[in-house]
Amino acid sequence: KTALFEQSGHWQHYSDNMFMFDVGKEKYALKPMNCPGHCLIFDSDDHSYRDLPLRLADFGVLHRNETAGALSGLTRVRRFQQDDAHIFCTVQQIEAEMKSCLDFMQSVYGVLGFTFELFLSTRPETFLGEPEVWDHAEEQLKMSLREFAGDTWTVNRGDGAFYGPKIDIVVKDALRREHQCATIQLDFQLPEQFDLTYKVASGELERPVIIHRAILGSVERMIAILTESYGGKWPFWLSPCQVSVVPVANTEALNGYALKVAERCKDAGLCATADVDTDTMKRKVRNAQLEQFNLILVVGE
């Protein structure tokens, strides 16, 4: 129901990008982000300081009503999934959790072979909360960025989310086009909107802080960037075409052996196939090359 998004503030600040429809006399909207739902999950139980940090991850489907001119292949779509996570923590835990998020991002992007640029996006013109709270949140992010990257980051003024400042991570694809993928956001506002609390050691109630974290960002966008970056030649660990087994001749015995080798590869957890068509060995090897197989195993006597 839209009442959830009215409580979170998304209705006032984001409704133009939401798909809405009526059910009877009530108005509903397709979920554009996971954070309001995660706030409800946190609020469904009592928490103490011993429970924090509480980390919730979600790969659920999201819908955003992007304008037609903004749509572009897989890099900008209306229905997508992202590796979304929300970390509920104390103020004292912010520094350690931010460091963990940045280290996680660096580890993942290192495996994928990406270089990246860091941007601190600050308070926009329309925002929730008090300027003093925003200033404090921005200082927290500046401290995390200085510790992680020294001075090699840029301030992107006015581009923060309406509920808090964020660190945006931008990568470039094979055509040198920039894409904002990972994002780490610090949020003091949603805990206020949902009246979220946890019990400290003295028994008093305090507000948690929310860190919004996405490393890949939109999975569809990341797949598009990886496809272009690798030029269709996927690294072995990620490839859907890892092994092609080619017999040296088209005989029943060699075809049977090639099938057994492919089966052994599959048992080892590899994506493998045996080419037992009637083509020549050279043609089969060439086909495997064109299909970008990482390994071509030629078997025979």
N, C-alpha and C positions, 0 to 999 in steps of 0.2 A: 504494500500500500504506500501511497505517496506520503502518508503521515510519518513514516520512518525517515524519508529524505527531507521532510520539513524539519524534523527534530535535528538531523545531522547538519542542516544548512545547505545541503546540495540542491534542494528545491529552489531556494532563493538565488543561488549562485551558478547552478549548472543545468537547470531545467531545459534550456534550449537544446542541450545535447543528449536528452533522454527520450526514449520511446515511451509514449504514454497512451493509455486506453482506458475506457470506462467498463466497469463490471457492475451492472445494476446502477446504484446511485453512488458508488465509490469509484475513485480514480486510482489506477495502478500504473506502475512503470516497470519496464524491464531493468534488471540490475545493471547499473553502469560501473559500479565499483564494489569492492568487498568490505570496505572499512565499516559501514554502518552495521552490517550483519555481524562482524567480528566484535563490535562493541556490545551487541546484544548477547553474544556468547559469553563475553567477560562478565556482563552484568547478571547472568543467569545463576551465579553462585557467589558466595562470600569468599573474599581473598585476604590473605595476610601478606606481610612483607616477605615471608618465607616462600610464597608461591611465585615471586617475581625474580627474574623476568619470565613472563608467560608469552610464549611465541606461538602464533597461529598462522598456518600456511594454507593457501587456497588456490587451486588451478581451475576454479569454476568459470563457466562461460559468462562473458560480459557483453553488453550491447550499448553502443554509443551512436547517437544520430549525427554522424559526421556529414558535413555538406558534400554535395556531389563533386564539387571542384577539389575537395581535399582528398578524395579517395584515390589510391594509387596502388594497383596490384595487391600484393600481400603486405606492403609496408604501411598501408593505411586502410583499414577495413572497418565495417560497422559491427561485426560479430567476431570476437576474438577471445583468447585466453592469455593470462599472464601468470608468471610465477610470483604471485602476490603473497606477502607476509606482513603481519602486524605484530610488533613486539611491545607488550605492555610492561613498563619498567618504572623504577623509581628515578627521581632526579639524579641521585648519586650513581646510578647505573648507566646513565646516558653515554658517558665517555667510553666505557668498555664496550657497550653494545654498538656504538657507532664505529669503533675500531674493528669490531668483529664483522660488521656489514661490509666495510671497505676492504678488509682483507679477503673476505669471501668473494667479493666482486673481482678483485685483482687475480685471485686464484682461478676463477672460472674463465675470465677473459684471457688469461695467460694460456690456458689449455686450448682455447679457440683460436689463439694467435692474433688477438686484437690489441692494438694500441688505443688509447682513449684520452679524452680531455675531460677535465672536471670543471663544473660551473656551480656557483652558489646562487640560487634563484631566491630573491628576497621578496618582501611584502608587496603585493599588488595593490592597485588602487582601491578595489573592493575586497574586504577581508573580514573575517570573524575575529572577535576578541579585542584586547587592548594593545595599543602600540608598544607599551612597556614589555608585555609578554612576548611580543614578536621580536623586540630588540634582544631580549634574553635568549630566545631560541636561535636567532641568527648568530649570536656570539658563540653559542655552544657548537654550531656547525663550523664556524670559522676555526675554532680551536681544533676540532677533529680534522679539518682539512690541512691545517698547518702541520699537525703531527704526522699525517699520512703522506702529504705531498709537498711540504715546505710552502713555497710561494707559487708553485706551478698550477694555479687554478685561477678562474676568472669570475668576477661578480656579474651576474645577469640580473640587473635591477628590475624589480616589478614583475618577475616571471614566476614567483612562488605560487603554490596552491592557495586557495582562499582560506584554508585552515592552518597553514604553516609554511615556513621556508623549507627548501629542499636542496639536495645535492643532485644535479643531473649529470649523467655520464654519457658522453657523445662519442660514437665510433664512426669510422669511415668505411664505406664498402669499396669494392674493387674499382668503381668509377669515381672514387674520392668524394662521393656524396655523403653528407653528414646525417646520422640518425641518432636520435636520443633513445637509448634503450634502458639502461639501468637507472633507477632513481631511489634516493634515500631521503625520506622526509621526516621532519621532527614536528610533532603535533601536540600542542597544549590545549587545543580548542575542543576537539571531539570528546575528551573526558569530561569537560564542562557541560557540553551539550547533552550527554547521556548520564550525567551525574555519577560517573564511575568513581569508585573508592576502593581502597584496601586498608587494612588495619595495621598500624605500626606497632612496635614493641610495647609502647606505653598504653596501647588499647585505643588510641585516637584514630580517626579516619583521615586519610590523605588521598589526593588525586594521583593516579598514575600518569605517566607520559606515554604517548604512542609513537613508535617509530614505524613508518610505512617503508617497506623494503621490497623492491623488485630488481632482480639481477639480470635476467634475460629481457625483462619487460614483456611486450607482446610476443608470444611464441611465434605467431605468424610472421611478424616483422623480422624476428631473428632468423627464421628459416630462409626468408628472402635474402637477407644480408649474407648469410653463410653460403647460400647457393651461388650468389654472384662472386663472393670472395674466393671460393674454391674452384669456380669455373666448371662445376660438375664433377670435379675430381675430388671426392670426399676423402678425408683422412681415414685410415684403415679402421680405427675404433668407432667411427661414426657412419661408415659407408654401408648402404644397403646392398652393394654388389662387391663383396669382399673376395670371393674365390670362384674362379671358373675352371672346371676340370675338363681337359680336352684330350681324348684318345688320339694316338698317332695314326690310327686307321679305323675305318668303320666296319669292325667285326663284332660279332656277338660277344666274344670273350673280352675284348678290350672295352667295349661299351659297358659290359657288366662290371668290369674292374673300376672304370671311371665312376660309375654310380656308387660303388662301395666307398671309394675315396671321398666323394662328395658327402656321403652319409656320415663318414667318420668326422669330416670337418663340421658338419651340423651338430654332431654329438658333442663336439668341443666348443659349441656355442657360436660358431661362425655362420655367416650368410653365404651359402655355397650352392652351386648348381653344376651339373654335368651336361655338357653339350654332346648329345648322342644323335644329332641330326645326320643327314646323309651328305652334308658339305665336306669339303676337304679339310685337312688339319689347318692349312694356312688360312682358309676362309674362316674357320672357327676362331682361330687366334685373333684374326683381324676384327671379327665381330665382338669379341671380348674386349679388345682395345677400345673400340668405338663406344661400347657400353660402359667404359670407365671402370672395369674390374681392377681391384688393387693387385691381385695375384692371379696369374694364369698358370695352372699346373698341367703340364703335358705328360701323359702317362702312356706306357707301352712297353713292349719287349725290346 
